[in-house]
Amino acid sequence: MKIAVYGATGMIGREVVAEARRRGHEVTGFSRSGGDDVRRADLGDTATFRKVADEHEAVVISIPPDRTGGPHEPLLEAFDGVVSAGPHARVLAVVGAGSLEMDGVALADNPEFPEAYRPEAITMTKVLDRFRAADDLDWTAVSPAPMIQPGKRTGAYRTATDTPAGESISSQDLAVAIVDELEAPRHRRERFTAAN
């Protein structure tokens, strides 16, 4: 499979690149700054995204909004461009854990949710909403477990749709779940979550 990964230098994106290559897929990584074996591309450049999507069977997007206090609108506009591009490739985006629900309440709306992460959670919930409203997009959204960090690749995980499947997952095992979903789709036009 030909897979493009936006955010290929980030914690999750680089693991998706490694996992997909480990399985023999043809992977092209993209990031705003580029780098070794990573092409330079901004998700907000819709024309380039359309071209990338036309050249690949799947596009994975693992890009968070600005975490330095800058505006989040550019990322939302970039995802608007992804939707409007109408790509034929399947699009799988990492949308964060804040929109997962417990007892009908989003994690980000829980008073115990870390305030520092709330703006990002709100923005990524809006991204999920954009996908859910898209008519002509072959999409999947993935929310990691509430705690994600680098660890070990065990290859074992459990999934759920809109409620947490567990408390934590390694970035390596989230990548396993993402590539598994690309290879054998079970969550087309919906969100899923994975945890160890």
N, C-alpha and C positions, 0 to 999 in steps of 0.2 A: 504494500500500500504506500502511496505517496502522501506524506503527512507534512504539513507546515505547522510550526509552533511559534506563535507570537509570545514574547516574554521568555525567550529561550535562555536567558542568562539569570533568571530569577530562581528562587528556591524550588518552586514546583516545575516551572518550564524546563529547567535543565535536566530534571529527573525524567520528565516525559520524553525528552530527546534521547536520553541514555536508554530508557526502557524500550522505546520503539526501535532504536537501532539494535539493541540486544536481540530483538526478535526478527531482525532482518528487514525491517521496513526502510524505505528511502525517506529520510527526514531532512527538512530544511529549516534551520532555526533563524528567527528574526528578533531583533531588538532595536530600540531607538538609537543606541550607541554602536551597535555592531560588535565585532570582536573576532577572536579566533574561531573560525568555522561557523560564524553567525553573521548573517547579512543585516544590513542596516535598513530598517523600515519602521515607520510610525503607523500604528493602527488607524490614526486619524486621516491618513492618506487613502481615501476610499478607492481611488483609481488603482493604486498599487495593490490594495487588498483584493480588489476584484481580479486583477491579473494573477496574483498569488493563488487565489481560490480556484481560478480556471486551470491552473497548472498542477493542482493537488486534489486528492480525493477527500481529504479531511483537513480542517484547520483547527488547531487547538489554540485557545486564547487564554493566557494566564497573566493578566496585567491588572494590577491594583490601581486605584486612583492615587493622586498625589498625596504623599504622606508627610509633606513638609509645611502644610498649612495653605498650600495653593488651592485654586478652585478645582472642583471635580467635574465641572461642565465639559471640559475637553474630552474626558473619557466617555461621558454619556453621549456626546456628539459623535465620537468615534464609533460607538456601538450602534447609533442610529445609522451611520454609514454602512456598517456591516449588514444590517437588516435591509437597508434600501438597495444594497449592491445586488441582492438576489442571487447569491452564489449557488452554483450547482453542487459545490463541495459541502460535505457535512461540517457543521460548525459545533465545536464543543468548547464551552467557556467555563472557567472557574469563577464562581460568583460569591465565594465566601460563606461563612457559617451563620452570619447574623440573621438571615431570613428563614433559617430552620425554626420550627415551632415546637413548643412544649405546651400541651393543654390549650392549643389554639392561640398561643401568644408567641410572637416572634422573639427569638433570643435577644435581638437588639432592643426590644421593648421591655425587657426584664430589667428592673432596677439594679440587679447585680452585674449586668453586662458592663464590661470595662468602658468607661466614658471615652477613653482615648481611641477606641476602635469604633465607636458609634457612627461617626460621619461616614467612614468607609463602608460600614454595614448598610447604611441607608442608601448610599450610592449603588452598591452592588445589588441591593434589592430592586432598585429601579432598572438595572440592567436585566435582571431576571424578568421583570414585568414587561420590558420591551420584547424579549424573546417570546414570552407567552402570548403577546398580542400580534406576533408576526404570522402572516398567513402563508407566505411562500418561502419558508426557511426550514431546512432540515437541521434542527438544533438539538443540543443536549446541554444542560447546565449541570455542573457538579459543585456541591458544597463539601468541603472537607469537614471532618469532625471539628468541634469547637477548638481543640488544641491540635495544631499541626507544627511539626518541627522536623529537621533532619534526624534520621535515626537509621534503622536497619531495614533492608528489604527482606520481608518474610514471605511475601507473595500471598499472605492470608489477610482477608478483610471481610467485613460484612457490610451490607448496604441497606438503605431505607430510601424513602422518597422525600418527605417533607419534615420528618422528625429525626433528630440525631440517632445514628446507629451505634453510637458509643461516644466516649469522651475525647479520644485522641487518635491520631494516625500519623505515621511517619510520612514525610514527603515522598520517600521512595515507594511506599505501598499505595499512596494516592496515585502515583504515576502508573503503578500496576493496574489499578482500578480503571484509570482513564484509558489506557491502551487496550485493556480487556473490552471496554465498552466500544471502542472503535472497531475492534476485530469482530465482536459478536454483539451487535446493538440490542440492548434491552430497554433503553430509556429514550427512545426517539420522541422529540417534542415534549420532554418533561425534564424535571430536575431529579437528580439522585444525590445521595450522600454516602460516604464510606468512612469506616472506622476500623481500627484494629480490635 
